[in-house]
Amino acid sequence: MGRPRKPTTLLKIHGTFREDRRATDEPMPAIAIPSMPKFLKGEAAAEWERVAPLLAKMKCLTEWDRSLLAAYCFEWGVYVELCKKVKLKDLTITTVSGNKIYNPLLASRNKALSNLKELAIQFGLSPSSRSRLSVSEEEESNPFLALLQRRGIRGS
């Protein structure tokens, strides 16, 4: 199975968009912050409130992305809870037969982190995926300056 196609929006942000290589009828949902799912609580809900506006500002979030963002935030909540449960002194546990083994919560925490990183890449939230982005700050629309520019007069 090959690498999944990047959405046009991400290609434009990366600066690698080529019109001749994209379908002309690709759906382009409007940039929006979807409503937060009710099942997100605590750290997961806080992560939604933190990340959703940032992604919308980067033009990387639409109503269609709600479930993927919910999964990212849920994994964040799981990761935080497991980090709280596993203390440095609890890295190993003693079994009923007296053997020392790695705490099984570590495997769960590591899996949550792996899932979290995989989902973060989809939104450009990891340092390496973010380094490939080039988001330009949009200037505030000023109709008067636009009129001056159309008439060849420079505004200050």
Secondary structure as GFF3:
##gff-version 3
##sequence-region A 1 156
A	DSSP	alpha_helix	8	14	.	.	.	ID=ss1
A	DSSP	three_ten_helix	19	21	.	.	.	ID=ss2
A	DSSP	alpha_helix	42	57	.	.	.	ID=ss3
A	DSSP	three_ten_helix	63	65	.	.	.	ID=ss4
A	DSSP	alpha_helix	66	85	.	.	.	ID=ss5
A	DSSP	three_ten_helix	88	90	.	.	.	ID=ss6
A	DSSP	beta_strand	92	94	.	.	.	ID=ss7
A	DSSP	beta_strand	100	102	.	.	.	ID=ss8
A	DSSP	alpha_helix	104	123	.	.	.	ID=ss9
A	DSSP	alpha_helix	127	130	.	.	.	ID=ss10
A	DSSP	alpha_helix	143	150	.	.	.	ID=ss11
###
